């Protein structure tokens, strides 16, 4: 659990230092985790720690559909009506 706390602290403090210092700290932590993984110290915790690091620092968008389409406020009334009808029919299908 110490890894998770350290990663979250690193994430909280990221950006408070100069960019190169942030990168150095992050890379040192990656090296530390990879060494632990190589030494087979609690590999499941190390793997999940690496996944957490990657998700916090390197994943930009949740998925490829994140920036596709229109915002609800940009829809005209007919598009809103079609969207609502479609969603209602999908919900009815799942309820059946």
C-alpha positions, 0 to 999 in steps of 0.5 A: 500500500505504500506504493499507492500512497507514494504515487498519489503524493507524486501526482498531487505534487506533480507540476509544483516543481519545474518540468524537468524535476517532475520528469526525473522524479517520475522516472526514478519511481518507474525505475524503483518499481521495475527493479522491485518487479524484477526482484519479484517482490509482491509482483501483483502490487507492483503491477497495479502500481505501474498501471496506476502510474500510467493511468495518472500520468500518461492516459490523456482521454478515457477512450477514443469516443471521448471527443467525438460528437456534439455536446448536448448544449450544441444540439438543436431541438430535433436532434435532442428529441431524437436522442431522447427517443433513442435513449428511451427505446434502449432503456426499454430494451434492457428492461425487457 
